[in-house]
């Protein structure tokens, strides 16, 4: 009796399960890293606790028919604290000092960006003088030795305004690059008198967080690893998005593993139908047959899950390193490696394999032995009713999800893609034999026309083994559909972002900075240049707002820009209603992607970057949300609630000579509109890097599953090939038949996958751009189809060539 370990089935199932475990575990590593991520504690290392403003926006959201749900989103900007709160903290028993810390970007004359602080903040790391003395006057500074200056020298530094000269009174040797001013000078340069970024608490022992919270009501007290988030908001701000992305792709990875591995096991069981029929004929009960198959599958699943789980830790670390290297993850977004992702990969792998084996064995173990023997020789002419009904239901569900993706916008449309593709692919898997027969009728005729003898044999083989062809089609369809939808959706967003900005950018020149930003005075200086008709400062930020999605509101972090009063002269976000010139006070302009249920004149709660809530009055709704962000706000409002006083860039209308402006500020330069558009395009492509990494991993697993499935299906046809040789077919004719049969089966699967792409991607493009015109690269299309076709053909022909080289005779069982 054959076992799963024989005839290559064990190796095929083992390989598929191994790569499934690696894929699931790697997504788990990213998810766990995101859940545990904290910015490293560096500058606050000597502080026992750090008191800041609120770091999250929390709101109870109503639910239709359910209890309200509490949702939370992190703040992207620092929420400042009043310096006066330090007095109450100093009165807490055990507190020996409270340091009011401020941080602001400083640019040196060499173009290097450092962080500015008051000298009393040097004790928090601590920074120690290696040379010289502490600053004492408004024109004195202590710099890091890495800045390459000497104590006693004079340097030009730019901090919030035009560059000015400072005398270097001392140097510090260790720690991140920093510039220390007197406390009064640092407060003035920070631009928020009476406020600090954080109050660092130094105690004589372990801090009593409860007492500190009582002394600072309404503020956040961070201890331990959470001090890093108080020091750097970038990691905390990125955490929810990475959790969402890793969780989403992890779910897709699990579903992909179920489809690929399940199809492989089903194919293996079907090829062994005669063996199971003989077992039933000699008295084995249905549960004995099922138990044997489940045990055999578990013998492959357990070691594959263990090995794959261990390897997944390395794969997850490699994915994390690639994202950090490309700047997708912020500096300090640490990697967490624990056994949990490996254990999850093992559990998913074993459960998926054993469940698939059990389901695959139900029918073959229930039917009568004589009937099973008959079906092992010839497939049943019709599919089971449950399979047809389930496939149609999933097809309808996919069509419904397609309708949702077409009428919704922005994040909701993006989130619906994964489930939509999987619903359609599973529908294809269930209805695969029907599609295989349809493909045989169309492509079979073409095959017969190419080669009358081999073509008729290929057509007959594809028609007689529709169940096998359907199992082979599923990974082909999945590979083409998943890769095509994800890649073309991302390219559609990137292209639409660049196109919308290019169409709406009225500026002739843009002043940009090579450092952390431009001082606020740069825009005013540009306005004074002859020939300049408008100069709009732009300040990017992130706001939190309740967005209506599918009838319910959810708290979302939205990209926003603060723009000057003359924004209408330098940008055209394609206002559909209202007026951009009305952006004053607490007014807001919304893109159509997030304005669902709101119109000009509506008022909605909105939380600015530092958590300040305003009742925003909608004065305009515009269509180019990808190019200009989800929200446009008055510049003064954003500047008053931002971590830094620097602008991101200045849009200038007029072909004037701006060299006098750029020469006045360190790191400033004027670029043309096309060059600035190219920068934006590069940033957009970089934001999609995480999608490309994970999509590449999942698509690679699908291709591996495809190769394994095809190799197993081909290896099981040894007896068929031997019979063909006995009746006079030459080796060349058999190989030609296989090539044409691969053309029929792979072509049908690729056509089904391409049809899914052709339906889903235009619907997505309609949702995000308003037109069913996706950005599809012919080169990418060809690469996807060539990869699938090439790997599939190799998986069929290479095992067949090896079998046909041997002198085999059919074994009659």
C-alpha positions in Angstrom: 0.0 0.0 0.0 1.3 3.5 -0.8 1.7 6.0 1.9 1.8 9.8 1.8 5.5 9.6 2.0 5.7 7.7 -1.3 5.6 8.9 -4.8 6.8 12.4 -4.0 3.6 13.3 -2.2 5.3 13.7 1.2 8.0 15.9 -0.3 5.4 18.1 -2.1 3.1 18.5 0.9 6.1 19.1 3.2 7.6 21.8 0.9 4.2 23.7 0.7 3.7 23.5 4.4 7.2 24.6 5.1 6.9 27.8 3.0 3.4 28.4 4.4 4.8 28.4 7.9 7.6 30.7 6.9 5.2 33.2 5.4 2.7 33.2 8.3 5.5 33.4 10.9 7.2 36.3 9.0 3.9 38.3 9.0 3.6 37.4 12.7 7.1 38.9 13.4 6.1 42.2 11.8 2.8 42.2 13.8 4.5 41.4 17.1 7.2 44.0 16.5 4.5 46.6 15.8 2.6 45.7 18.9 5.7 45.9 21.1 7.4 48.8 19.3 8.6 51.7 21.4 11.1 54.3 20.4 14.5 53.6 22.2 15.1 55.4 25.4 18.2 57.5 24.8 18.0 61.1 25.8 15.7 60.4 28.7 17.8 57.5 30.0 18.5 59.2 33.3 14.9 60.2 33.9 12.8 57.9 36.0 9.5 59.2 34.5 8.5 61.5 31.7 5.4 63.6 31.9 3.8 64.7 28.6 0.5 65.8 27.2 -1.9 63.2 26.0 -0.4 60.9 23.4 -3.6 59.5 22.0 -7.0 60.6 21.0 -9.7 58.4 22.5 -13.3 58.6 21.5 -16.4 56.4 22.0 -18.0 55.7 18.6 -21.6 54.8 18.2 -22.5 51.5 16.5 -25.7 50.5 14.7 -27.4 47.9 16.9 -24.3 47.5 19.2 -22.9 49.2 22.3 -20.6 52.2 21.6 -17.0 51.2 20.8 -14.0 53.0 22.3 -11.4 53.8 19.6 -8.0 55.4 19.9 -5.5 56.9 17.5 -1.9 58.1 18.4 -0.9 61.8 18.0 1.8 62.6 15.5 2.9 65.8 17.1 4.1 66.5 20.7 1.3 67.6 23.1 3.1 70.2 25.1 2.8 70.7 28.9 2.8 73.9 31.0 6.1 74.5 32.7 4.2 75.5 35.8 3.1 71.8 36.3 6.7 71.1 37.4 6.0 72.7 40.8 3.3 70.1 41.7 5.5 67.3 40.5 8.5 68.5 42.7 6.2 68.2 45.7 5.7 64.4 45.2 7.7 62.4 47.8 10.9 61.0 46.4 11.2 63.5 43.5 14.6 65.2 43.6 14.3 67.2 40.3 12.0 68.0 37.4 13.5 69.2 34.1 11.4 71.1 31.6 12.7 69.8 28.3 12.3 71.4 24.9 13.5 70.0 21.6 13.8 71.8 18.3 15.7 71.3 15.0 18.9 73.1 14.4 20.9 73.3 11.2 24.6 73.9 11.1 26.5 75.8 8.5 27.7 72.4 7.1 24.1 71.3 6.4 24.0 68.9 9.3 20.8 68.7 11.3 21.1 68.5 15.2 18.6 68.8 17.9 18.5 71.8 20.2 17.8 71.8 23.9 18.2 73.9 27.0 21.5 73.1 29.0 19.6 71.7 32.0 18.3 68.9 29.7 21.9 67.7 29.3 21.5 65.9 32.7 18.8 63.6 31.3 20.9 61.3 29.2 23.3 62.5 30.7 25.5 64.5 28.4 28.8 65.4 30.0 31.2 68.2 29.0 34.4 66.9 27.6 35.8 70.3 27.0 34.9 73.9 27.9 32.0 75.1 30.0 28.2 75.4 29.9 26.5 78.2 27.9 25.7 81.3 29.9 24.6 84.0 27.4 22.1 84.1 24.6 24.8 83.8 21.9 26.5 80.8 23.4 26.1 77.1 22.6 27.6 73.7 23.5 27.8 71.3 20.6 28.5 67.6 20.1 32.1 67.0 19.2 30.9 65.1 16.1 29.9 68.5 14.7 33.5 69.0 13.9 34.0 72.4 15.6 36.4 73.5 18.4 35.6 75.1 21.7 36.0 78.8 21.5 35.1 79.0 17.8 32.1 80.8 16.3 29.5 78.9 14.2 26.4 79.9 12.3 23.3 78.0 13.4 19.8 78.2 12.0 17.0 77.5 14.6 13.5 78.6 13.7 14.7 81.8 11.9 17.5 83.2 9.9 21.0 81.8 10.7 22.9 83.7 13.4 26.4 83.4 15.0 27.0 81.5 18.3 30.2 81.1 20.2 31.0 77.5 21.1 31.7 77.4 24.8 32.0 73.7 25.2 31.8 70.2 23.6 30.1 66.9 24.6 31.6 63.7 23.3 28.9 61.1 23.6 25.2 60.8 22.6 23.2 61.9 19.5 24.2 65.1 17.8 22.8 68.0 19.9 23.1 71.7 20.5 22.6 73.1 24.0 21.6 76.7 24.7 20.8 78.5 27.9 17.4 77.7 29.2 16.0 81.1 28.3 17.5 81.0 24.8 16.1 77.4 24.2 12.6 78.5 25.3 12.7 81.4 22.9 14.0 79.4 20.0 11.4 76.7 20.6 8.7 79.4 20.1 6.3 78.4 22.9 7.1 80.3 26.0 5.8 78.8 29.2 5.4 75.4 27.6 7.7 72.4 27.5 7.7 69.3 25.3 8.0 67.1 28.4 8.7 67.3 32.1 11.5 64.8 33.0 11.2 63.6 36.6 14.3 62.4 38.5 13.6 60.5 41.7 15.6 59.0 44.6 14.3 55.6 44.0 11.5 53.8 42.0 9.0 56.5 40.8 5.5 56.3 42.1 3.6 56.7 38.8 0.2 56.9 40.7 1.3 59.8 42.8 2.8 61.5 39.7 -0.5 61.2 37.9 -2.3 62.7 40.8 0.1 65.6 40.8 -0.4 66.1 37.0 -4.0 65.5 36.2 -4.8 65.3 32.6 -1.2 64.6 31.6 0.5 61.3 30.6 3.1 59.8 32.9 5.5 57.4 31.0 7.9 55.0 32.8 10.1 52.2 31.6 10.1 51.5 27.8 7.2 54.0 27.3 9.7 56.8 27.9 10.9 56.3 24.4 7.5 57.2 22.9 7.6 60.4 24.9 11.0 61.2 23.5 10.2 60.3 19.8 6.6 60.2 18.6 7.5 58.7 15.2 7.3 55.0 16.3 4.1 55.4 18.3 2.5 57.3 15.4 3.5 54.5 12.9 2.5 51.6 15.2 -1.3 51.4 14.3 -0.7 51.5 10.6 2.0 48.8 10.8 -0.3 46.7 13.0 -3.1 47.1 10.5 -0.9 46.3 7.5 0.8 43.3 9.2 -2.6 41.9 10.4 -4.2 42.4 7.0 -1.4 40.7 5.2 -1.1 38.0 7.9 -4.8 37.2 7.3 -4.2 37.0 3.6 -1.2 34.8 4.2 -3.3 32.4 6.3 -6.0 32.3 3.6 -3.5 31.8 0.9 -1.9 28.9 2.8 -5.3 27.3 3.3 -6.1 27.6 -0.5 -2.7 26.4 -1.7 -2.0 23.7 0.9 -5.6 22.6 0.9 -5.7 22.2 -2.9 -2.4 20.2 -2.8 -3.7 17.8 -0.2 -7.0 17.4 -2.0 -5.2 16.6 -5.2 -3.0 14.1 -3.3 -6.1 12.4 -1.8 -7.8 12.3 -5.2 -4.9 10.6 -6.8 -5.0 8.0 -4.1 -8.7 7.2 -4.5 -8.0 3.7 -5.7 -5.9 2.9 -2.6 -8.6 4.2 -0.2 -11.2 2.2 -2.1 -9.2 -1.0 -1.6 -8.9 -0.2 2.1 -12.6 0.1 2.3 -13.0 -3.2 0.4 -10.9 -5.1 2.9 -13.0 -3.9 5.8 -11.5 -0.5 6.9 -14.1 1.8 8.4 -14.5 5.4 7.2 -12.9 6.8 10.4 -9.9 4.4 10.0 -9.3 5.7 6.5 -9.7 9.3 7.7 -7.5 8.8 10.7 -4.7 7.2 8.6 -4.7 10.2 6.1 -4.8 12.8 8.9 -1.9 11.0 10.7 0.1 10.8 7.5 -0.5 14.5 6.8 0.4 15.4 10.4 3.7 13.6 10.0 4.5 16.1 7.2 2.9 19.1 8.9 4.6 19.0 12.3 8.3 19.0 11.1 7.4 21.4 8.3 5.7 23.8 10.8 8.6 23.5 13.3 11.3 24.1 10.7 9.3 26.8 8.9 8.5 28.5 12.2 12.2 28.8 13.1 13.0 30.0 9.6 10.1 32.5 9.7 12.0 34.4 12.5 14.8 35.1 10.1 12.5 35.9 7.3 10.6 38.4 9.4 13.8 40.0 10.6 15.0 40.3 7.0 11.7 42.0 6.0 12.0 44.4 9.0 15.6 45.2 8.1 14.6 46.0 4.5 11.8 48.3 5.6 14.1 50.1 8.0 16.8 50.4 5.4 14.3 52.0 2.9 13.0 54.4 5.5 9.5 52.9 5.5 9.8 52.3 9.3 11.0 55.2 11.5 14.3 55.1 13.2 14.0 53.2 16.4 11.2 50.9 15.3 12.7 47.9 17.0 12.5 44.2 16.0 10.8 41.8 18.5 11.9 38.2 18.1 10.0 35.8 20.4 8.8 32.2 20.0 5.2 33.4 19.5 5.2 33.9 15.7 7.0 30.5 15.3 4.4 28.8 17.5 1.6 30.6 15.6 3.1 29.4 12.3 3.3 25.8 13.6 -0.3 25.9 14.8 -1.7 27.4 11.6 0.3 24.9 9.5 -0.8 21.8 11.4 -4.4 22.9 11.7 -4.6 23.9 8.0 -3.0 20.6 6.9 -5.0 18.3 9.2 -8.3 20.1 8.5 -7.7 20.0 4.7 -6.8 16.3 5.0 -10.0 15.5 7.0 -12.2 17.4 4.6 -10.6 15.9 1.6 -11.1 12.4 3.0 -14.8 12.7 3.9 -16.2 11.7 0.5 -13.7 9.1 -0.4 -14.1 7.4 3.0 -17.9 7.5 2.9 -18.7 6.1 -0.5 -18.9 2.4 -1.2 -15.8 0.5 -2.2 -17.1 -0.4 -5.7 -18.1 3.2 -6.4 -14.7 4.4 -5.2 -12.9 2.0 -7.5 -15.0 3.3 -10.4 -14.3 6.9 -9.6 -10.6 6.2 -9.4 -10.6 5.2 -13.0 -12.9 7.9 -14.2 -13.9 11.1 -12.6 -17.6 11.7 -11.8 -19.3 13.7 -14.5 -20.8 16.3 -12.2 -19.6 18.3 -9.2 -21.3 17.8 -5.9 -24.3 20.2 -5.4 -22.8 21.8 -2.2 -19.6 22.7 -4.1 -21.5 24.4 -6.9 -23.8 26.3 -4.5 -20.9 27.4 -2.3 -18.9 28.6 -5.3 -21.9 30.6 -6.6 -22.5 32.1 -3.2 -18.9 33.2 -2.9 -19.0 34.6 -6.4 -22.1 36.7 -5.5 -20.3 37.8 -2.3 -17.3 38.8 -4.3 -19.5 40.8 -6.7 -21.1 42.5 -3.7 -17.7 43.4 -2.3 -16.7 44.6 -5.8 -19.7 47.0 -5.7 -18.6 48.2 -2.2 -15.1 48.9 -3.5 -16.5 50.8 -6.5 -18.8 53.1 -4.5 -16.5 53.7 -1.4 -13.4 55.7 -1.4 -9.9 55.9 0.1 -9.0 53.5 2.9 -12.3 51.6 2.8 -11.7 50.7 -0.9 -8.1 49.6 -0.2 -9.2 47.5 2.8 -11.8 45.6 0.7 -9.2 44.4 -1.9 -7.8 41.4 0.0 -11.1 39.9 1.0 -12.5 40.5 -2.5 -9.7 38.7 -4.2 -9.8 35.8 -1.8 -13.6 35.4 -2.2 -13.3 35.3 -6.0 -10.3 32.9 -5.9 -12.0 30.5 -3.5 -15.0 30.6 -5.8 -12.7 29.7 -8.7 -11.3 26.8 -6.6 -14.8 25.4 -6.0 -16.0 25.9 -9.6 -12.6 25.0 -11.0 -13.6 21.8 -12.9 -16.4 23.7 -14.6 -14.0 26.4 -15.7 -11.5 23.8 -16.7 -14.1 22.2 -19.0 -14.9 25.6 -20.5 -11.2 26.4 -21.0 -10.8 23.0 -22.7 -13.5 23.8 -25.2 -11.8 27.1 -26.1 -8.1 26.5 -25.8 -8.4 22.8 -26.6 -9.5 23.7 -30.2 -6.4 25.9 -30.5 -4.2 23.1 -29.2 -5.8 20.6 -31.7 -5.2 23.1 -34.5 -1.5 23.5 -33.5 -0.9 19.7 -33.5 -3.7 17.4 -34.5 -2.5 14.2 -32.7 -0.9 15.7 -29.6 -3.5 18.4 -29.4 -6.4 15.9 -29.4 -4.6 13.9 -26.7 -4.0 17.0 -24.6 -7.6 18.1 -25.1 -8.9 14.6 -24.0 -6.6 14.5 -21.0 -7.7 18.0 -19.8 -11.4 17.1 -20.3 -11.2 13.7 -18.7 -9.4 15.0 -15.6 -11.3 18.2 -15.0 -11.0 17.8 -11.2 -7.2 17.6 -11.5 -7.2 20.5 -13.9 -9.4 22.5 -11.5 -7.0 21.8 -8.6 -4.0 23.0 -10.8 -5.9 26.1 -12.0 -6.5 27.4 -8.5 -2.9 28.4 -7.6 -2.4 29.7 -11.1 -5.5 31.9 -10.7 -4.4 32.9 -7.2 -0.9 33.9 -8.3 -2.1 36.0 -11.2 -5.0 37.6 -9.3 -3.2 38.4 -6.1 0.0 39.8 -7.7 -1.9 41.7 -10.3 -4.4 43.3 -8.0 -2.0 44.3 -5.2 0.7 45.6 -7.6 -1.6 47.5 -9.9 -3.6 48.9 -7.0 -0.4 50.3 -5.5 0.8 51.7 -8.9 -2.7 53.2 -9.4 -2.4 55.1 -6.1 1.2 56.2 -6.9 0.3 57.4 -10.4 -2.9 59.1 -9.2 -1.0 60.9 -6.4 1.6 62.2 -8.8 -0.9 63.1 -11.5 -3.3 64.9 -9.1 -0.5 67.0 -7.6 0.9 67.8 -11.1 -2.5 68.9 -12.3 -3.2 71.0 -9.3 0.2 72.6 -8.7 0.0 76.2 -9.9 3.4 77.1 -8.5 6.2 77.9 -10.9 8.9 77.2 -8.3 9.1 75.5 -4.9 11.5 76.4 -2.1 12.6 73.2 -0.4 15.1 72.4 2.4 17.8 69.8 2.5 17.5 69.8 6.3 14.6 69.5 8.7 12.6 72.4 7.1 12.4 76.1 6.3 12.0 78.9 8.8 8.6 80.6 8.7 10.2 83.8 7.5 11.2 82.2 4.2 7.8 82.6 2.7 7.6 86.3 3.6 11.1 86.8 2.2 9.9 85.2 -1.1 6.9 87.4 -1.3 9.2 90.5 -1.3 11.1 89.3 -4.3 10.1 91.3 -7.5 8.1 89.1 -9.9 6.6 86.8 -7.2 2.8 87.1 -7.1 2.2 84.5 -4.4 4.3 82.5 -1.9 2.4 79.8 0.1 4.0 78.2 3.1 3.0 74.5 3.4 3.2 72.6 6.7 2.4 68.9 6.8 0.8 67.3 9.8 -1.5 64.5 10.8 -5.0 65.1 12.3 -7.5 62.7 13.8 -11.1 62.7 12.7 -14.2 60.4 12.7 -14.7 59.3 9.1 -17.9 57.6 7.9 -17.2 54.2 6.3 -19.9 51.9 5.2 -22.6 53.7 7.3 -20.5 53.9 10.5 -17.9 56.3 11.8 -14.4 55.3 12.7 -11.6 57.3 14.1 -8.9 57.8 11.5 -5.5 59.5 11.3 -5.5 61.6 8.2 -2.8 63.4 6.2 -3.2 67.1 6.4 -1.5 70.3 5.3 -1.5 73.8 6.7 -1.5 76.3 3.9 -1.2 80.0 3.7 -4.0 82.5 2.9 -2.9 82.7 -0.8 -3.1 78.9 -1.3 -5.7 79.3 -4.1 -3.0 81.1 -6.2 -0.5 78.3 -6.0 -2.6 75.1 -5.7 -5.8 73.7 -7.2 -7.1 70.7 -5.3 -10.1 70.8 -7.6 -12.7 72.3 -5.3 -16.1 70.7 -5.9 -18.0 72.9 -3.5 -17.1 75.8 -1.3 -14.1 78.1 -1.4 -10.5 77.5 -0.6 -10.0 81.2 0.3 -12.3 80.8 3.3 -9.7 78.8 5.2 -9.5 81.0 8.3 -9.8 80.3 12.0 -11.2 76.8 12.7 -12.2 76.3 9.0 -11.2 73.1 7.2 -11.3 71.8 3.6 -11.9 68.0 3.2 -11.2 65.7 0.3 -14.2 63.8 -1.0 -12.5 60.6 0.3 -13.2 61.6 3.9 -16.1 64.0 3.6 -18.8 61.3 3.4 -21.8 62.8 5.2 -20.3 66.3 5.5 -20.8 69.3 3.2 -20.0 72.9 3.1 -21.3 74.5 6.3 -21.1 71.3 8.3 -19.3 71.2 11.6 -17.3 68.1 12.8 -14.9 67.4 15.7 -11.3 67.3 14.6 -8.1 66.8 16.7 -5.0 68.6 15.6 -1.5 67.1 15.6 -1.0 67.8 19.3 -4.4 66.5 20.3 -6.2 69.8 20.6 -9.8 69.4 19.7 -11.6 71.9 17.5 -15.1 72.0 16.0 -14.0 72.3 12.4 -16.2 74.2 10.0 -16.2 72.7 6.5 -15.6 75.5 4.0 -14.7 73.4 0.9 -14.8 69.9 -0.4 -12.2 69.0 -3.1 -11.5 66.0 -5.3 -7.7 65.7 -5.4 -7.2 64.1 -2.0 -4.3 61.9 -3.1 -2.3 64.8 -4.4 -3.0 67.3 -1.6 -3.8 65.2 1.4 -7.1 64.4 3.1 -7.4 67.7 5.0 -6.4 71.3 4.3 -6.2 73.7 7.3 -5.2 77.3 7.9 -1.5 77.6 8.2 -1.6 79.6 11.4 -3.7 76.9 13.1 -1.3 74.1 12.2 1.8 76.1 13.1 0.4 76.8 16.6 -0.1 73.1 17.3 3.0 71.6 15.6 6.1 70.1 17.2 8.3 72.4 15.1 8.0 75.9 13.7 9.6 74.9 10.4 7.7 74.7 7.1 8.0 71.7 4.8 8.2 73.9 1.6 7.0 77.1 0.0 5.0 77.2 -3.2 6.0 80.2 -5.3 4.0 81.7 -8.2 6.2 83.7 -10.6 9.4 83.2 -12.6 11.6 85.3 -10.3 15.2 84.9 -9.2 15.0 83.4 -5.7 18.7 83.1 -5.0 18.5 86.0 -2.5 16.0 84.0 -0.5 17.8 80.6 -0.7 21.1 82.2 0.2 19.7 83.6 3.4 18.8 80.2 4.8 20.9 77.2 5.3 20.0 74.2 3.2 17.4 76.1 1.2 17.1 75.7 -2.6 14.6 76.5 -5.3 13.5 73.8 -7.7 11.1 73.7 -10.6 7.6 72.2 -10.4 8.7 69.1 -12.4 11.6 68.4 -10.1 9.4 68.8 -7.0 6.8 66.5 -8.6 9.6 63.9 -9.0 10.4 64.2 -5.3 6.8 63.6 -4.4 6.6 60.6 -6.8 9.7 59.1 -5.1 8.1 59.6 -1.6 4.9 57.9 -2.8 6.7 54.9 -4.2 8.7 54.6 -0.9 5.4 54.5 1.1 4.3 51.5 -0.9 7.5 49.6 -0.3 6.0 47.6 2.6 3.3 46.4 0.2 5.8 45.3 -2.3 7.9 43.4 0.2 4.9 41.5 1.7 3.2 41.0 -1.7 6.5 39.6 -3.1 6.7 37.1 -0.2 3.1 35.9 -0.6 3.3 35.8 -4.4 6.5 33.8 -4.0 4.8 31.3 -1.8 1.9 31.0 -4.2 4.3 30.2 -7.0 6.1 27.6 -4.9 2.7 26.1 -4.2 1.9 26.1 -7.9 5.1 24.3 -8.7 4.6 21.7 -6.0 1.0 21.1 -7.1 1.9 20.7 -10.7 4.9 18.5 -10.0 2.8 16.2 -7.7 0.0 16.0 -10.3 2.5 15.2 -13.1 4.3 12.6 -10.9 1.0 10.8 -10.3 0.5 10.2 -14.0 3.3 7.7 -14.4 0.8 4.9 -15.2 -0.9 7.1 -17.8 2.4 7.9 -19.5 3.4 4.2 -19.6 0.1 3.3 -21.2 0.5 5.9 -23.9 4.0 4.5 -24.7 2.6 1.0 -24.8 0.0 1.9 -27.4 2.6 3.5 -29.6 3.0 7.1 -28.6 6.6 8.3 -28.9 8.3 10.2 -26.1 8.2 13.4 -28.2 4.5 13.0 -28.8 3.8 12.6 -25.0 5.9 15.6 -24.2 4.2 17.7 -26.9 0.8 16.5 -25.5 1.9 17.7 -22.0 3.0 21.1 -23.4 -0.3 21.6 -25.1 -2.2 20.3 -22.0 -0.2 22.8 -19.9 -1.2 25.5 -22.4 -4.9 24.6 -21.9 -4.8 24.3 -18.1 -2.4 27.1 -17.3 -4.0 29.4 -19.9 -7.4 28.8 -18.4 -6.1 29.6 -14.9 -4.2 32.7 -16.1 -7.3 33.8 -17.9 -9.4 33.5 -14.8 -6.8 35.4 -12.7 -6.6 38.1 -15.4 -10.3 38.4 -15.4 -10.3 39.0 -11.7 -7.6 41.6 -12.1 -9.5 43.2 -15.0 -12.7 43.5 -12.9 -11.2 44.4 -9.5 -8.5 46.9 -10.4 -10.7 49.3 -12.5 -13.3 49.2 -9.7 -10.6 50.2 -7.3 -9.3 52.9 -9.6 -12.9 54.3 -9.8 -13.0 54.5 -6.1 -9.7 56.3 -5.6 -9.6 58.5 -8.8 -13.2 58.7 -10.0 -12.3 57.0 -13.3 -11.9 53.3 -14.2 -8.4 53.9 -15.5 -5.8 52.0 -13.4 -2.1 52.4 -13.9 -1.1 49.0 -15.4 2.4 48.4 -16.6 2.6 46.0 -19.6 6.1 45.0 -18.4 4.7 44.0 -15.0 1.8 42.1 -16.7 4.2 40.2 -18.8 6.5 39.5 -15.9 3.6 38.0 -13.8 2.3 35.8 -16.7 5.8 34.7 -17.7 6.7 33.8 -14.1 3.5 31.8 -13.6 3.7 30.2 -17.1 7.4 29.5 -16.9 7.4 27.9 -13.4 4.2 26.0 -14.2 5.5 24.6 -17.5 8.8 23.6 -15.8 7.0 21.8 -13.0 5.1 19.8 -15.6 7.8 19.0 -18.1 10.8 18.4 -16.0 9.2 15.5 -13.9 7.7 14.1 -17.1 11.0 14.1 -19.0 12.6 12.2 -16.1 9.8 9.6 -16.0 9.8 9.2 -19.8 13.6 8.5 -19.8 12.9 5.3 -17.9 11.6 2.1 -19.3 8.3 1.9 -17.4 5.4 -0.4 -17.7 1.9 0.2 -16.3 1.2 -1.5 -13.0 -2.3 -2.9 -13.0 -3.7 -2.8 -9.4 
